[in-house]
């Protein structure tokens, strides 16, 4: 039997948590309560990935508050570059096999 684990939504949880007030990010319990109040994510996902989400939310808040907005855009740029590399590899492989 193949057992598949769900991918934990650390990044969406972190972005949602970064938009909350600082009091909601102050402790693990407050962060759990704030994210559960939204009702967007299942409790199991929140509980399983709250530590990573809190760490990432702190990074997002610091990057957003800095005077260097490029720091926040680097994450988006990394995603775009990786998508282009994968898409280019698929097109290249299709071209070789055709």
C-alpha positions in Angstrom: 0.0 0.0 0.0 1.3 3.4 -0.9 0.8 6.1 1.7 0.8 9.6 0.6 1.4 12.5 2.9 -0.2 15.8 2.2 2.0 18.7 1.4 2.0 21.1 4.3 0.9 24.7 3.2 3.8 26.5 5.0 4.0 29.4 2.6 0.3 30.3 2.4 0.0 30.0 6.2 3.0 32.3 6.6 1.6 34.9 4.2 -1.7 34.8 6.0 0.0 35.0 9.4 2.2 37.9 8.3 -1.0 39.9 7.5 -2.2 39.4 11.1 -1.4 41.9 13.9 1.8 41.4 15.9 -0.2 40.0 18.9 -1.4 37.1 16.7 2.2 36.3 15.8 3.5 36.6 19.4 3.1 33.0 20.5 2.3 29.6 19.0 -1.1 29.5 20.6 -2.1 32.9 19.4 -0.9 32.1 15.9 -2.9 28.8 16.0 -6.1 30.6 17.2 -5.7 33.4 14.6 -5.3 31.0 11.7 -8.1 28.8 12.9 -10.4 31.8 13.1 -10.0 32.3 9.3 -11.3 28.8 8.6 -9.3 28.7 5.3 -7.0 25.8 6.3 -7.8 22.5 8.0 -6.7 22.3 11.7 -4.4 19.4 11.0 -2.5 21.4 8.4 -2.2 24.4 10.7 -1.0 22.4 13.6 1.5 20.4 11.5 3.2 23.4 10.0 2.7 26.2 12.5 6.4 26.3 13.5 7.6 26.7 9.9 4.8 29.2 9.2 5.7 31.3 12.2 9.4 31.4 11.2 8.6 32.3 7.6 6.0 34.9 8.7 8.7 36.7 10.7 10.9 36.8 7.6 8.0 38.2 5.5 7.2 40.9 8.0 10.9 42.0 8.2 11.2 42.0 4.4 8.0 44.0 4.0 9.0 46.5 6.7 12.5 47.1 5.3 13.5 49.9 3.0 14.5 47.3 0.4 11.4 46.0 -1.3 13.5 43.9 -3.7 14.0 41.5 -0.8 10.4 40.5 -0.9 10.4 40.2 -4.7 13.4 37.8 -4.7 11.1 35.0 -3.7 8.8 35.6 -6.6 11.7 35.9 -9.0 13.0 32.5 -7.8 9.6 31.0 -8.5 9.5 32.5 -12.0 13.0 31.4 -12.9 12.3 27.8 -11.7 9.1 27.7 -13.7 11.0 28.9 -16.8 13.7 26.3 -16.3 11.2 23.5 -16.0 9.1 24.7 -19.0 12.3 25.2 -21.1 13.4 21.7 -20.2 10.0 20.3 -21.3 10.1 22.2 -24.6 13.7 21.2 -25.2 13.0 17.5 -24.5 9.9 17.6 -26.7 12.0 19.1 -29.5 14.6 16.4 -29.2 12.0 13.6 -29.2 10.0 15.0 -32.1 
